[in-house]
Amino acid sequence: MRKLSTLLASAAFAAGLAISLDTLALPYPQPGQEMVVTYYGSAAKTTVVGVRSYHSGCDVHHTSWGSTSAYSTISYYGCVDPEY
């Protein structure tokens, strides 16, 4: 039983570390920008499997759906003026 709990704790730690490293690797947007990361199922980048968006000072909602993968593209957009 102790071996199982140690194994589960190690797996949880590894998963958390992988998520942390993935988050740190992102080049976050500059003030007034939105960054959209699109994740694909393969290196061919033909099938989208997930999307994440991040913003710096924009009045927009974060988008997060699907899964992440090793294959992605990053796009930057200027914030949309909320008065329009």
HUGIBEL-V854461 format. One record per helix or strand of 2 or more residues. SS is the DSSP state (hx for helix, st for strand). FROM is the first residue (numbers start at 1). TO is the last residue. Records with the same first field share a line. If there is no record, write none. Layout:
# HUGIBEL-V854461
SS: FROM-TO ; FROM-TO
This chain:
# HUGIBEL-V854461
hx: 2-25
st: 33-40 ; 48-56 ; 64-66 ; 71-78
